[in-house]
Amino acid sequence: MNDIVVVGHQPQLMPYIGILNKISKADIFIIVDHVQYVRRYFYNRTYIKLNDRKQLLTVPVLSKGEYYSPINMIKINNKEMWIRKHLKTIQIAYAKAKYFSSYYDKVEEIYLKRHEYLSEFTSELLIFFLKEFELVNDIRFSSNMQLSCNKTELLIELINAVGGNIYISGEGAREYFDEELFNKSGYKHLFNKFYHPVYPQLGKSVIEGMGCIDLLFNCGKDGRRYIVNR
């Protein structure tokens, strides 16, 4: 039987390329949108490069009283004028980027849909970037699966749900990963190692950890080579 590699990750706002590197190694990528929402995390925020510094973009959400809600139930606070602010900031930051004109309209189109739920918006953006960089074709949502566990047991459930046999986690999973428990499942587990590349950016300095929009606007589809095999 051929190996089927599974990778899961929560939907984040235009995540940094280390996450895309992990996803690029998957046969099946699962957007894990059923787990608990965490405030002040990157589910609703990302960094872009503006005038040689890091600029945080944040989607306002209605999280009051929703501390135990799953990510896919968190609503965007569309009473705030955040969409216009984001798009204007992106224009200022990247109008001179080599591939800005090739991709800005599509990013704007996704923004202007005025999604009600945060994960719908961030997942649509994420899938757009994955397709442009040609990283993975089989994308699924954990909220469509029958899952009941968390931490290491959840990883086993995800593999079972899609018929995989190898799971790749990010380094952050070391905090909770139970190797003995996972080994009993009969599946193989790997931790992803990622070394941030230097790629062409606007400005005089190179800043790591930018959202993947920075790579796409600066490098276009060729940005894929800075993501894979690192």
Phi, psi and chi 1 to 4 in degrees:
 res  aa     phi    psi   chi1   chi2   chi3   chi4
   1 MET       -  134.7 -176.2 -177.6   74.7      -
   2 ASN   -71.7  145.4  -66.9  -30.6      -      -
   3 ASP   -67.0  141.3  -72.0  -26.8      -      -
   4 ILE  -121.6  110.6  -60.8  176.0      -      -
   5 VAL   -89.2  129.5  179.1      -      -      -
   6 VAL  -114.5  136.3 -179.8      -      -      -
   7 VAL  -132.2  135.3  168.1      -      -      -
   8 GLY  -124.4  148.3      -      -      -      -
   9 HIS  -159.0  147.3 -158.0   84.9      -      -
  10 GLN   -68.4  148.8  -61.0   92.6  -29.7      -
  11 PRO   -68.8  121.9   25.2  -33.1      -      -
  12 GLN  -121.3  162.2  -64.7 -176.1    2.5      -
  13 LEU   -78.2  106.2  177.3   62.7      -      -
  14 MET    42.5   66.5  -61.2 -175.3  -74.3      -
  15 PRO   -61.9  161.9   25.3  -35.4      -      -
  16 TYR   -71.7  163.3   98.6  108.6      -      -
  17 ILE   -71.5  -14.1   61.3  176.7      -      -
  18 GLY   -62.3  -36.3      -      -      -      -
  19 ILE   -70.1  -39.9  -67.0  173.3      -      -
  20 LEU   -64.2  -33.3  -90.4   59.6      -      -
  21 ASN   -61.3  -44.6  169.3  -99.1      -      -
  22 LYS   -62.2  -45.0 -179.3  179.9   69.4  169.5
  23 ILE   -63.1  -34.6  -65.0  171.2      -      -
  24 SER   -62.8  -18.4   73.7      -      -      -
  25 LYS   -90.9    2.8  -60.8  173.5 -177.3  177.6
  26 ALA   -95.5  146.6      -      -      -      -
  27 ASP   -85.6  -35.2  -63.9  -57.4      -      -
  28 ILE  -129.7  124.4  -59.0  172.7      -      -
  29 PHE  -108.4  128.6  170.4   52.2      -      -
  30 ILE  -109.5  120.8  -56.6  171.7      -      -
  31 ILE   -80.0  109.1  -64.2  177.7      -      -
  32 VAL   -87.1   87.0 -175.3      -      -      -
  33 ASP  -105.0    4.2   59.6  -16.7      -      -
  34 HIS   -96.4   -7.8   79.7  -73.0      -      -
  35 VAL   -82.1  168.6  -62.6      -      -      -
  36 GLN   -65.3  135.8 -176.6  177.8  -29.0      -
  37 TYR   -70.0  139.6  178.5   77.7      -      -
  38 VAL  -119.3  124.5  178.2      -      -      -
  39 ARG   -68.8  153.4  -63.7  177.6   66.2 -158.5
  40 ARG    57.8   34.4  -61.6 -175.6  178.9   90.4
  41 TYR  -118.6 -175.9 -168.3   58.9      -      -
  42 PHE   -88.0   15.7  -75.8   89.7      -      -
  43 TYR   -61.8  -35.6  -61.2  144.5      -      -
  44 ASN  -123.8   22.2   66.9  -36.6      -      -
  45 ARG  -149.5  157.3   56.7 -179.7   62.3 -177.1
  46 THR  -155.9  168.1 -166.1      -      -      -
  47 TYR  -109.0  138.9  -77.3  110.7      -      -
  48 ILE  -123.0  166.3   64.1  170.8      -      -
  49 LYS   -99.8  120.6 -172.7  178.5 -179.9 -176.7
  50 LEU  -133.1  117.1  175.5   64.5      -      -
  51 ASN    53.4   47.7  -62.6  -32.1      -      -
  52 ASP    62.0   31.0  -93.4  -21.1      -      -
  53 ARG  -147.3  164.0   59.3 -179.7  175.0   82.0
  54 LYS   -79.7  130.6  -64.4  170.4   67.4  173.2
  55 GLN  -121.5  125.2  173.2   68.0   43.9      -
  56 LEU   -86.7  129.8 -171.5   66.0      -      -
  57 LEU  -106.5  130.3  -68.0 -179.2      -      -
  58 THR  -130.1  130.9  -57.5      -      -      -
  59 VAL   -89.0  121.5  177.7      -      -      -
  60 PRO   -70.0  135.5   27.8  -35.0      -      -
  61 VAL  -126.6  159.8  -64.0      -      -      -
  62 LEU   -95.9   80.8  -60.5  170.8      -      -
  63 SER  -103.7   -5.0   60.4      -      -      -
  64 LYS   -61.5  125.0 -174.9  176.4 -178.9  179.6
  65 GLY    77.9    4.8      -      -      -      -
  66 GLU  -116.1   28.7  -59.9  -72.1  -14.8      -
  67 TYR   -64.7  -22.1  -59.1  139.9      -      -
  68 TYR  -110.4   13.0  -60.5  101.6      -      -
  69 SER   -81.9  150.2  -65.4      -      -      -
  70 PRO   -70.1  157.6   23.8  -32.7      -      -
  71 ILE   -55.1  -41.3  -62.0  171.2      -      -
  72 ASN   -73.1   -1.6   66.6  -29.9      -      -
  73 MET  -106.4    0.0  -64.7  -56.4  -66.1      -
  74 ILE   -81.3  126.6  -62.5  -62.7      -      -
  75 LYS   -95.5  150.1  -67.2 -175.9  177.1 -178.3
  76 ILE   -81.2  142.0  -63.2  173.7      -      -
  77 ASN   -86.1   87.1 -175.3   -1.3      -      -
  78 ASN   -81.4    4.5  -79.8  -44.6      -      -
  79 LYS   -75.1  -22.2  -68.9 -176.8  178.6 -179.7
  80 GLU   -84.0  152.1  -64.4 -171.0   22.5      -
  81 MET   -88.2   48.7  -58.0  -62.8  -69.6      -
  82 TRP   -75.2  -32.7   69.2  -84.3      -      -
  83 ILE   -63.4  -49.6  -65.3  176.8      -      -
  84 ARG   -61.1  -39.4 -177.1 -179.4  -59.4  175.8
  85 LYS   -64.9  -45.9 -179.5  179.7  178.4 -179.6
  86 HIS   -59.7  -50.2  -85.1 -143.2      -      -
  87 LEU   -63.4  -39.5  -68.5  174.3      -      -
  88 LYS   -65.4  -42.1 -174.4   62.7  176.4  179.6
  89 THR   -64.9  -41.1  -56.6      -      -      -
  90 ILE   -63.4  -40.9  -69.4  170.1      -      -
  91 GLN   -62.3  -47.0  -71.1  172.3   -0.8      -
  92 ILE   -61.9  -40.8  -65.6  171.7      -      -
  93 ALA   -71.7  -36.0      -      -      -      -
  94 TYR  -125.1    6.6  -64.9  109.1      -      -
  95 ALA   -55.7  -29.9      -      -      -      -
  96 LYS   -94.0    1.7  -65.1 -178.4  179.9  179.4
  97 ALA   -69.4  148.9      -      -      -      -
  98 LYS   -57.3  -38.2 -174.6  175.1 -178.9  179.2
  99 TYR  -113.0   17.3  -65.8   94.2      -      -
 100 PHE   -57.3  -48.5  174.5   81.3      -      -
 101 SER   -67.3  -21.0   60.2      -      -      -
 102 SER   -77.1  -26.9  -60.7      -      -      -
 103 TYR  -125.8  -15.0  -62.0  106.6      -      -
 104 TYR   -60.0  -42.4  174.3   77.0      -      -
 105 ASP   -58.8  -38.0  -72.9  -11.6      -      -
 106 LYS   -69.6  -41.3 -180.0   58.3  179.9  176.5
 107 VAL   -61.8  -44.7  171.9      -      -      -
 108 GLU   -60.4  -42.1 -179.0 -175.2   54.5      -
 109 GLU   -58.5  -42.2  179.1 -176.5  -23.2      -
 110 ILE   -66.4  -42.8  -64.3  172.3      -      -
 111 TYR   -59.6  -43.9  -96.5   90.1      -      -
 112 LEU   -74.6   -3.0  -66.7  179.3      -      -
 113 LYS   -71.1  -16.9  -72.1 -176.7  178.6 -179.2
 114 ARG    52.8   60.6  -65.3 -178.2   62.0   84.7
 115 HIS   -58.7  148.0  -62.2   76.8      -      -
 116 GLU   -82.0  -38.8 -179.6  178.9    4.8      -
 117 TYR  -106.7  139.5  -70.5   92.2      -      -
 118 LEU   -58.0  -48.4  174.7   66.6      -      -
 119 SER   -66.8  -27.7   64.8      -      -      -
 120 GLU   -65.1  -42.6  -69.3  178.4  -10.4      -
 121 PHE   -68.5  -51.9  171.2   61.1      -      -
 122 THR   -67.9  -33.7   55.3      -      -      -
 123 SER   -68.9  -40.2  -65.6      -      -      -
 124 GLU   -64.2  -41.0 -175.6  170.9   -6.5      -
 125 LEU   -63.7  -44.7  -87.6  175.2      -      -
 126 LEU   -60.4  -45.6  175.0   57.3      -      -
 127 ILE   -63.1  -36.4  -68.9  170.7      -      -
 128 PHE   -59.0  -47.5  163.1   69.4      -      -
 129 PHE   -66.6  -40.4  -72.2  108.5      -      -
 130 LEU   -61.1  -38.9  -65.5  178.7      -      -
 131 LYS   -70.9  -41.3  -71.3 -177.9  176.1  179.1
 132 GLU   -64.7  -36.2  -68.0  -57.4  -35.7      -
 133 PHE   -88.4   -1.2  -71.1  127.3      -      -
 134 GLU    54.1   57.1  -60.5  177.8   -7.5      -
 135 LEU   -99.7  -41.4  -64.6 -179.2      -      -
 136 VAL  -157.5  144.5   62.8      -      -      -
 137 ASN  -104.3  -32.7  -67.9  -41.8      -      -
 138 ASP   -94.1  101.8 -165.7  -21.5      -      -
 139 ILE  -120.5  130.0  -57.7  171.5      -      -
 140 ARG  -133.1  167.7  -49.1 -173.5 -167.2 -173.6
 141 PHE  -117.4  132.3  -69.5   82.5      -      -
 142 SER   -66.5  -26.0   68.5      -      -      -
 143 SER   -66.8  -13.5   55.6      -      -      -
 144 ASN   -93.3    4.5  -66.0  -30.3      -      -
 145 MET  -112.3  160.7  -55.7  172.2 -174.7      -
 146 GLN   -92.4   95.1  -61.0  -62.3  -42.8      -
 147 LEU  -125.6  146.0  -53.8  168.2      -      -
 148 SER  -139.0   -5.7   59.3      -      -      -
 149 CYS  -106.7 -178.8  -60.5      -      -      -
 150 ASN  -142.0  174.8   54.8   33.7      -      -
 151 LYS    52.5 -132.3  -62.6 -177.0  178.3  179.6
 152 THR   -61.9  -39.3  -58.1      -      -      -
 153 GLU   -63.7  -32.5  -69.0  177.8  -39.5      -
 154 LEU   -65.6  -39.8  173.4   59.1      -      -
 155 LEU   -60.0  -40.1  -53.2 -173.4      -      -
 156 ILE   -66.2  -41.3  -62.9  170.5      -      -
 157 GLU   -61.2  -41.1  -80.6 -166.9  -46.0      -
 158 LEU   -63.9  -42.8  -68.6  173.7      -      -
 159 ILE   -62.4  -45.1  -65.2  178.0      -      -
 160 ASN   -59.6  -40.1  -76.2  -29.4      -      -
 161 ALA   -65.1  -29.1      -      -      -      -
 162 VAL  -114.3    1.9  -61.6      -      -      -
 163 GLY    74.7   32.3      -      -      -      -
 164 GLY   -91.2  179.3      -      -      -      -
 165 ASN  -142.0   -2.2   64.1  -33.3      -      -
 166 ILE  -133.4  135.3  -60.7  175.9      -      -
 167 TYR  -122.4  134.2 -165.5   93.1      -      -
 168 ILE  -111.7  125.0  -60.7  178.9      -      -
 169 SER  -110.5  158.5  -64.1      -      -      -
 170 GLY   -77.1  167.5      -      -      -      -
 171 GLU   -60.9  -27.9  -72.8  -70.6  -29.9      -
 172 GLY   -63.0  -21.5      -      -      -      -
 173 ALA   -71.9  -13.5      -      -      -      -
 174 ARG   -59.3  -25.1  -69.4 -173.4 -174.7  -84.5
 175 GLU   -64.9  -29.7  -63.5  180.0    4.5      -
 176 TYR  -122.8   -9.7   66.4   79.8      -      -
 177 PHE   -65.3  128.7 -176.3   71.0      -      -
 178 ASP  -104.1   97.5 -174.3  -29.1      -      -
 179 GLU   -62.6  -41.3 -176.5  175.8    3.0      -
 180 GLU   -62.1  -45.1 -178.1  178.7   -3.1      -
 181 LEU   -62.4  -44.2  176.0   61.0      -      -
 182 PHE   -65.8  -40.9 -165.0   92.5      -      -
 183 ASN   -59.8  -32.0  -72.0  -19.4      -      -
 184 LYS   -66.4  -21.6  -70.8  179.8 -179.5  178.4
 185 SER   -73.4  -20.0   70.9      -      -      -
 186 GLY    88.1   -1.0      -      -      -      -
 187 TYR   -93.5  167.3  -61.3  129.7      -      -
 188 LYS  -104.2  141.7 -176.9  177.7 -179.4  179.8
 189 HIS  -127.0  140.7 -179.2  -86.7      -      -
 190 LEU  -132.6  147.0  -59.0  170.7      -      -
 191 PHE   -98.3  135.4  -76.5  104.8      -      -
 192 ASN   -82.4  130.6 -171.1   53.9      -      -
 193 LYS  -107.8  130.7  -68.2 -173.6 -179.7  -64.0
 194 PHE  -132.7  132.2  175.0   70.9      -      -
 195 TYR  -116.9  116.7  -56.7   94.2      -      -
 196 HIS   -63.7  127.0 -156.0  -67.9      -      -
 197 PRO   -81.8  162.9   33.6  -37.0      -      -
 198 VAL   -98.5  121.0  174.3      -      -      -
 199 TYR  -130.5  161.4   62.1   85.3      -      -
 200 PRO   -59.8  126.7  -23.7   34.5      -      -
 201 GLN  -129.4  157.0  -69.7 -177.4  -23.4      -
 202 LEU   -68.2  151.2  -68.0  174.2      -      -
 203 GLY    94.7 -178.1      -      -      -      -
 204 LYS   -91.3  -23.7  -61.3  177.9 -179.5  178.8
 205 SER  -109.7  160.9   61.2      -      -      -
 206 VAL  -107.2  123.8  174.4      -      -      -
 207 ILE  -117.3  125.2  -56.7  179.3      -      -
 208 GLU   -84.1  161.4  -64.5 -174.8   -6.4      -
 209 GLY    83.3   13.9      -      -      -      -
 210 MET   -72.4  153.7  -62.9  -62.3   93.2      -
 211 GLY   -61.3  156.5      -      -      -      -
 212 CYS   -63.4  -14.9   53.3      -      -      -
 213 ILE   -62.9  -31.4 -168.8  172.8      -      -
 214 ASP   -63.5  -44.6 -175.8   83.1      -      -
 215 LEU   -66.7  -42.5  179.9   62.5      -      -
 216 LEU   -65.9  -44.8 -173.9   64.9      -      -
 217 PHE   -68.6  -30.7  -79.2  166.0      -      -
 218 ASN   -86.4  -32.1  -78.3  -56.8      -      -
 219 CYS  -123.0  -10.3  -59.8      -      -      -
 220 GLY    63.9 -152.5      -      -      -      -
 221 LYS   -61.7  -25.7  -71.6 -174.5  179.0  -65.3
 222 ASP   -63.9  -15.2 -172.5   52.8      -      -
 223 GLY   -59.7  -20.2      -      -      -      -
 224 ARG   -54.8  -38.1 -176.1  180.0 -170.7  -83.4
 225 ARG   -68.9  -17.4   67.3 -172.1  179.3   93.3
 226 TYR   -86.1   -9.4  -64.2  101.3      -      -
 227 ILE   -97.8  -47.8  -62.5  171.7      -      -
 228 VAL   -82.2  157.2  -58.5      -      -      -
 229 ASN    54.9   43.0  -59.7  -38.4      -      -
 230 ARG  -117.0      -  -56.9 -163.3   67.5   82.0
